[in-house]
Amino acid sequence: MYQDKILVRQLGLQPYEPISQAMHEFTDTRDDSTLDEIWLVEHYPVFTQGQAGKAEHILMPGDIPVIQSDRGGQVTYHGPGQQVMYVLLNLKRRKLGVRELVTLLEQTVVNTLAELGIEAHPRADAPGVYVGEKKICSLGLRIRRGCSFHGLALNVNMDLSPFLRINPCGYAGMEMAKISQWKPEATTNNIAPRLLGKYFSATKQSGLRIYYRLIPYINGPIYTGSLLIISANALHLLRVCIFSLSLAEMRCHALLRNSPH
């Protein structure tokens, strides 16, 4: 039952530390009846250093804060225009291994980019997704009590120059890419629905109904965002409804039609 439902929260632009703390609290307090969640968020400029990170890979952070993270991997950069997708999943309940989850997330991004006409691929020696030799998506997870948190960061239309201040993921001279280099009209608002659609397609949950309502995660402005309640059904259509607080309107995007049985 619970593996057939998932909550998706659209949190907008937020500082890194409160969201990280909320992820930890969610994971530490969840039980077998807690629904899995996906959080979509952008962060204010920040460098995060993963568990395998080394100080020498942070070259000149300047005015951008550096925060230690317990995710896997090394140093990376988050900023506006980057779509972050945190996956808070009960892997035991979903019978999903860690390697399978990594592959699932990488394939989600590859399929999202393919729909835009961008040929991308994962690399066996370095988690993430690449266009040619340039990295367009970073990946870092943490597993606790059989549940995942952290996730992926897809460069959409962000300023890439802060990556020059670090060795991204520990690789000196690694070039970064963003979707808007190929699709100038790309924004997180129009990429997020595609990313969600490809994620659920890759999990073979092609028939989904999404119920939308606005709800705060925690009382206060930091966690207020949209909530999508997703459950499997017999329809072969995925409709993602995004509520825009600034425009006070709901836009529904039909993402998957006539999915194969």
GUDREN-559323 format. One record per residue: x, y, z of N, C-alpha, C in turn. Coordinates in steps of 0.05 Angstrom, whole numbers, padded with zeros to 5 digits, always signed. Layout:
# residues N
XYZXYZXYZ ...
END
This chain:
# residues 261
+00017-00024+00000+00000+00000+00000+00017+00025+00000 +00036+00027+00020+00052+00051+00022+00071+00055-00001 +00080+00033-00014+00098+00037-00037+00083+00047-00061 +00056+00048-00060+00041+00058-00083+00035+00088-00080 +00044+00100-00059+00039+00129-00055+00065+00143-00048 +00066+00168-00057+00090+00184-00050+00081+00213-00050 +00093+00229-00032+00087+00257-00030+00110+00272-00044 +00103+00292-00060+00122+00309-00073+00118+00337-00064 +00139+00349-00052+00137+00376-00041+00154+00395-00058 +00141+00416-00068+00155+00437-00083+00161+00460-00063 +00187+00462-00056+00195+00480-00034+00206+00507-00043 +00211+00510-00070+00221+00535-00079+00250+00540-00073 +00258+00565-00069+00286+00573-00063+00289+00575-00033 +00308+00558-00022+00311+00557+00006+00341+00555+00014 +00348+00564+00039+00375+00559+00049+00380+00529+00052 +00405+00521+00050+00411+00493+00051+00407+00481+00078 +00417+00494+00099+00418+00481+00126+00391+00474+00137 +00371+00492+00136+00344+00484+00147+00332+00460+00132 +00336+00459+00106+00325+00436+00091+00340+00411+00098 +00367+00413+00100+00382+00389+00108+00373+00379+00136 +00369+00398+00155+00360+00390+00181+00333+00377+00180 +00315+00388+00163+00288+00376+00161+00289+00348+00149 +00308+00343+00130+00311+00317+00119+00320+00297+00140 +00339+00305+00156+00348+00288+00178+00326+00281+00198 +00311+00302+00205+00290+00298+00225+00268+00279+00213 +00262+00283+00187+00242+00266+00174+00252+00237+00175 +00277+00233+00168+00287+00205+00166+00289+00193+00194 +00298+00208+00214+00301+00198+00241+00275+00191+00254 +00253+00204+00247+00228+00200+00261+00208+00184+00245 +00214+00177+00220+00195+00162+00204+00193+00134+00214 +00170+00121+00208+00166+00093+00215+00155+00078+00191 +00146+00053+00196+00137+00037+00173+00112+00048+00160 +00097+00065+00173+00073+00076+00162+00077+00103+00149 +00101+00114+00149+00107+00140+00138+00109+00138+00107 +00094+00155+00094+00096+00155+00064+00124+00165+00056 +00133+00155+00033+00158+00165+00021+00152+00193+00010 +00174+00209+00008+00171+00236-00003+00193+00243-00022 +00187+00261-00040+00207+00274-00058+00205+00304-00053 +00227+00316-00048+00228+00345-00044+00242+00358-00068 +00228+00377-00080+00240+00393-00102+00247+00420-00091 +00272+00429-00094+00281+00453-00082+00304+00465-00097 +00307+00491-00096+00332+00505-00104+00344+00517-00079 +00371+00519-00079+00384+00530-00056+00398+00556-00062 +00400+00573-00042+00417+00597-00044+00446+00587-00046 +00464+00603-00058+00492+00594-00063+00505+00581-00038 +00516+00557-00042+00529+00543-00021+00546+00520-00033 +00569+00516-00021+00585+00492-00027+00579+00472-00005 +00574+00447-00013+00571+00426+00006+00592+00405+00002 +00604+00397+00025+00626+00378+00025+00616+00351+00034 +00617+00331+00016+00607+00304+00023+00627+00289+00041 +00619+00265+00049+00635+00249+00068+00663+00243+00057 +00665+00240+00031+00691+00234+00019+00707+00259+00012 +00696+00282+00018+00709+00307+00009+00735+00313+00023 +00752+00327+00009+00779+00335+00019+00781+00365+00017 +00793+00377+00038+00795+00406+00039+00809+00418+00015 +00828+00404+00004+00844+00415-00018+00827+00419-00044 +00804+00406-00045+00787+00409-00068+00769+00435-00067 +00770+00449-00045+00756+00475-00042+00778+00496-00047 +00779+00507-00071+00801+00523-00079+00799+00552-00069 +00777+00565-00073+00774+00593-00065+00744+00599-00062 +00733+00591-00039+00704+00594-00035+00694+00623-00034 +00712+00641-00026+00704+00669-00025+00681+00673-00006 +00660+00687-00016+00637+00694+00001+00616+00672+00001 +00620+00650-00012+00601+00628-00012+00606+00609+00011 +00587+00604+00028+00592+00587+00052+00598+00558+00043 +00614+00545+00060+00620+00516+00057+00607+00501+00080 +00591+00481+00074+00576+00466+00094+00583+00437+00092 +00590+00424+00114+00595+00396+00114+00569+00381+00112 +00568+00360+00095+00544+00344+00092+00551+00315+00097 +00531+00299+00104+00536+00271+00108+00528+00254+00084 +00523+00267+00062+00517+00251+00037+00543+00239+00027 +00539+00220+00009+00563+00209-00005+00575+00229-00024 +00599+00223-00033+00612+00240-00052+00630+00262-00040 +00638+00281-00057+00657+00301-00049+00643+00329-00051 +00659+00349-00058+00648+00376-00057+00632+00383-00083 +00610+00397-00079+00595+00407-00102+00584+00435-00095 +00570+00447-00114+00559+00473-00111+00529+00472-00116 +00513+00486-00099+00485+00490-00104+00479+00519-00107 +00461+00526-00125+00453+00554-00128+00427+00556-00143 +00415+00580-00144+00391+00584-00159+00394+00576-00188 +00373+00564-00199+00374+00554-00226+00383+00525-00228 +00388+00513-00205+00395+00484-00204+00371+00469-00191 +00361+00449-00205+00338+00434-00193+00349+00411-00176 +00345+00414-00150+00352+00393-00131+00328+00375-00126 +00332+00349-00126+00310+00330-00120+00320+00312-00098 +00309+00315-00075+00315+00298-00052+00296+00274-00051 +00307+00250-00049+00290+00226-00049+00290+00213-00021 +00268+00215-00007+00266+00205+00020+00249+00179+00018 +00262+00157+00013+00249+00132+00007+00255+00111+00027 +00236+00094+00033+00240+00069+00048+00249+00048+00029 +00275+00044+00027+00286+00025+00007+00278-00004+00013 +00277-00011+00039+00270-00038+00046+00241-00044+00038 +00223-00025+00042+00195-00028+00034+00192-00030+00004 +00208-00015-00010+00207-00015-00039+00224-00037-00052 +00238-00052-00035+00256-00073-00044+00275-00063-00065 +00288-00041-00058+00306-00026-00076+00333-00024-00063 +00354-00033-00077+00381-00031-00067+00393-00004-00073 +00415+00002-00060+00427+00029-00063+00437+00032-00091 +00450+00012-00102+00460+00014-00130+00437+00018-00149 +00414+00004-00144+00391+00006-00161+00380+00035-00160 +00380+00047-00136+00370+00074-00133+00388+00094-00148 +00414+00090-00146+00433+00108-00161+00427+00105-00191 +00424+00081-00201+00419+00077-00229+00392+00089-00237 +00372+00086-00220+00346+00098-00225+00347+00128-00228 +00362+00141-00210+00364+00170-00211+00379+00179-00235 +00401+00165-00241+00417+00172-00265+00400+00169-00290 +00385+00147-00292+00368+00143-00316+00346+00163-00318 +00335+00171-00295+00315+00192-00295+00325+00217-00308 +00349+00225-00302+00361+00250-00313+00368+00245-00343 +00379+00222-00350+00385+00216-00378+00360+00218-00395 +00338+00206-00385+00313+00206-00400+00301+00234-00402 +00303+00250-00380+00294+00277-00381+00308+00293-00402 +00335+00291-00403+00350+00305-00423+00345+00295-00451 +00341+00269-00454+00335+00258-00481+00310+00270-00492 +00290+00274-00475+00265+00286-00484+00269+00315-00495 +00291+00327-00485+00298+00354-00494+00317+00354-00517 +00324+00330-00527+00343+00328-00549+00372+00330-00540 +00378+00326-00515+00405+00327-00504+00415+00299-00498 +00435+00290-00511+00446+00263-00506+00464+00263-00482 +00457+00247-00462+00472+00247-00437+00477+00218-00429 +00495+00214-00410+00502+00187-00401+00514+00187-00373 +00511+00166-00358+00525+00163-00332+00553+00153-00337 +00570+00153-00317+00597+00143-00318+00601+00123-00296 +00614+00100-00302+00618+00080-00282+00638+00089-00261 +00656+00106-00268+00677+00114-00249+00670+00139-00233 +00648+00152-00239+00641+00177-00225+00611+00181-00226 +00596+00176-00204+00567+00179-00204+00559+00206-00214 +00536+00207-00227+00525+00231-00239+00518+00227-00268 +00512+00249-00282+00504+00248-00310+00521+00268-00325 +00529+00261-00349+00548+00277-00365+00537+00281-00393 +00544+00304-00405+00539+00309-00433+00567+00311-00445 +00575+00291-00460+00603+00290-00469+00620+00286-00444 +00640+00303-00440+00657+00301-00416+00648+00321-00394 +00627+00336-00400+00618+00356-00380+00597+00345-00362 +00599+00352-00337+00579+00342-00317+00555+00361-00315 +00532+00349-00318+00507+00366-00317+00490+00359-00292 +00496+00337-00279+00480+00329-00256+00498+00315-00236 +00496+00323-00211+00511+00311-00189+00493+00294-00172 +00504+00274-00159+00488+00254-00144+00502+00248-00118 +00487+00248-00096+00498+00241-00070+00476+00231-00052 +00479+00208-00040+00458+00196-00023+00469+00189+00005 +00451+00185+00023+00457+00175+00049+00434+00155+00056 +00442+00132+00067+00422+00112+00075+00424+00108+00105 +00401+00110+00118+00399+00106+00147+00374+00090+00154 +00378+00069+00169+00356+00051+00176+00340+00041+00152 +00355+00036+00130+00342+00026+00106+00327+00047+00090 +00331+00073+00097+00317+00095+00083+00337+00114+00071 +00331+00125+00048+00349+00143+00034+00341+00172+00039 +00361+00189+00038+00356+00218+00036+00380+00231+00021 +00379+00257+00017+00395+00271-00003+00385+00262-00031 +00401+00266-00052+00390+00259-00078+00407+00270-00101 +00394+00285-00120+00408+00294-00144+00406+00324-00147 +00424+00335-00162+00424+00364-00168+00429+00368-00198 +00409+00377-00212+00410+00380-00241+00413+00409-00248 +00434+00415-00263+00440+00443-00271+00421+00451-00294 +00404+00471-00289+00384+00479-00309+00392+00505-00322 +00390+00527-00309+00398+00553-00320+00413+00570-00300 +00430+00556-00284+00445+00569-00263+00471+00582-00273 +00482+00599-00256+00509+00610-00260+00529+00588-00253 +00545+00579-00273+00564+00557-00268+00591+00567-00257 +00595+00593-00257+00622+00603-00250+00631+00594-00222 +00613+00591-00201+00623+00582-00175+00637+00555-00176 +00630+00538-00195+00643+00512-00197+00674+00515-00202 +00682+00538-00213+00710+00543-00217+00725+00547-00191 +00711+00551-00169+00724+00555-00143+00730+00529-00129 +00721+00507-00141+00725+00480-00128+00734+00461-00150 +00743+00437-00141+00746+00414-00158+00720+00398-00156 +00702+00402-00175+00675+00389-00172+00678+00359-00168 +00666+00349-00146+00666+00320-00140+00694+00309-00138 +00713+00327-00132+00741+00318-00128+00757+00316-00153 +00747+00325-00176+00761+00323-00202+00771+00351-00210 +00797+00355-00210+00809+00380-00218+00803+00386-00248 +00793+00410-00253+00788+00417-00281+00763+00406-00294 +00746+00392-00278+00722+00382-00290+00704+00405-00299 +00695+00403-00324+00677+00423-00335+00648+00416-00329 +00632+00437-00323+00604+00433-00317+00587+00443-00340 +00563+00433-00341+00544+00441-00362+00517+00446-00350 +00499+00459-00365+00472+00464-00356+00453+00462-00380 +00428+00456-00375+00409+00451-00396+00405+00475-00414 +00406+00499-00403+00401+00523-00419+00422+00528-00440 +00445+00514-00439+00464+00516-00461+00453+00505-00486 +00435+00486-00484+00422+00474-00508+00394+00484-00511 +00380+00489-00489+00353+00498-00489+00351+00524-00473 +00354+00547-00486+00355+00573-00471+00330+00579-00455 +00308+00567-00463+00282+00572-00449+00279+00555-00424 +00298+00538-00418+00296+00520-00395+00297+00535-00369 +00279+00528-00351+00278+00538-00323+00272+00515-00305 +00276+00519-00279+00268+00498-00261+00238+00493-00261 +00222+00514-00267+00193+00510-00268+00184+00491-00290 +00198+00492-00313+00190+00474-00335+00206+00448-00336 +00228+00446-00321+00243+00421-00320+00233+00403-00298 +00224+00414-00275+00216+00398-00253+00193+00378-00260 +00172+00386-00275+00152+00367-00282+00162+00344-00300 +00181+00351-00318+00193+00330-00335+00209+00310-00318 +00224+00321-00299+00241+00304-00282+00224+00285-00266 +00202+00296-00254+00184+00278-00239+00172+00257-00257 +00163+00265-00280+00150+00246-00299+00169+00224-00306 +00194+00230-00312+00213+00210-00320+00221+00192-00296 +00221+00204-00272+00226+00187-00248+00205+00166-00245 +00180+00174-00246+00158+00154-00242+00156+00135-00265 +00163+00144-00289+00164+00125-00312+00186+00105-00308 +00209+00113-00298+00232+00095-00294+00226+00075-00272 +00209+00083-00252+00201+00064-00231+00179+00045-00241 +00171+00048-00266+00150+00031-00278+00123+00036-00266 +00120+00059-00252+00094+00067-00242+00082+00086-00263 +00075+00075-00286+00066+00092-00308+00038+00102-00304 +00022+00088-00288-00005+00098-00283-00007+00111-00256 -00009+00137-00255-00009+00152-00230-00030+00173-00231 -00042+00178-00208-00060+00201-00206-00049+00219-00184 -00048+00244-00189-00036+00263-00171-00058+00282-00160 -00061+00282-00134-00080+00301-00122-00064+00324-00110 -00073+00348-00116-00058+00372-00109-00072+00387-00086 -00057+00396-00067-00066+00416-00048-00042+00431-00036 -00047+00455-00028-00025+00471-00016-00024+00465+00014 +00000+00459+00024+00002+00452+00052+00031+00459+00061 +00034+00469+00085+00062+00473+00095+00073+00447+00106 +00099+00443+00102+00112+00420+00114+00115+00423+00144 +00126+00446+00152+00128+00454+00180+00118+00483+00181 +00104+00490+00202+00094+00517+00205+00116+00537+00202 +00112+00557+00185+00133+00577+00181+00140+00579+00151 +00152+00601+00143+00156+00606+00115+00177+00588+00102 +00196+00577+00117+00217+00561+00105+00206+00537+00091 +00186+00523+00103+00177+00498+00092+00151+00499+00078 +00140+00523+00074+00115+00525+00060+00119+00520+00030 +00103+00502+00019+00106+00495-00009+00083+00479-00018 +00084+00471-00044+00062+00455-00054+00066+00426-00047 +00044+00412-00045+00045+00383-00039+00030+00368-00061 +00043+00349-00072+00030+00331-00092+00027+00304-00079 +00003+00294-00077-00001+00267-00066-00005+00248-00090 +00014+00230-00093+00015+00213-00117+00008+00184-00109 -00011+00172-00123-00017+00144-00118-00021+00130-00145 -00014+00105-00146-00017+00089-00170-00046+00083-00175 -00054+00083-00200-00081+00074-00208-00080+00062-00236 -00103+00057-00247-00104+00042-00273-00099+00061-00297 -00099+00087-00293-00096+00105-00315-00067+00105-00325 -00063+00109-00351-00036+00111-00362-00031+00140-00369 -00032+00156-00349-00028+00185-00353-00017+00197-00327 +00004+00212-00330+00015+00226-00307+00010+00256-00310 -00005+00267-00291-00010+00296-00292+00003+00308-00268 +00022+00326-00272+00035+00340-00250+00023+00368-00248 +00013+00374-00225+00000+00400-00221+00019+00417-00204 +00027+00440-00214+00045+00457-00200+00031+00483-00193 +00031+00490-00167+00018+00514-00158+00038+00537-00157 +00033+00559-00170+00051+00582-00169+00040+00602-00149 +00055+00606-00128+00046+00626-00108+00046+00654-00119 +00065+00660-00136+00067+00687-00147+00044+00693-00166 +00036+00674-00182+00015+00679-00201-00012+00669-00191 -00012+00655-00168-00037+00645-00157-00053+00629-00177 -00039+00611-00191-00053+00595-00211-00042+00567-00210 -00057+00548-00219-00049+00521-00221-00045+00514-00250 -00022+00501-00256-00017+00493-00283-00013+00463-00283 -00028+00449-00299-00026+00420-00301-00012+00413-00327 +00009+00397-00324+00024+00388-00347+00020+00358-00351 +00008+00350-00373+00006+00322-00379+00034+00313-00389 +00046+00295-00375+00074+00287-00381+00076+00260-00395 +00059+00242-00387+00060+00215-00398+00033+00208-00409 +00031+00201-00434+00006+00192-00445+00009+00165-00458 -00012+00149-00455-00012+00123-00468+00014+00107-00462 +00022+00107-00437+00045+00091-00430+00040+00062-00435 +00060+00046-00443+00056+00018-00449+00047+00003-00424 +00031-00017-00428+00021-00034-00406+00045-00051-00396 
END
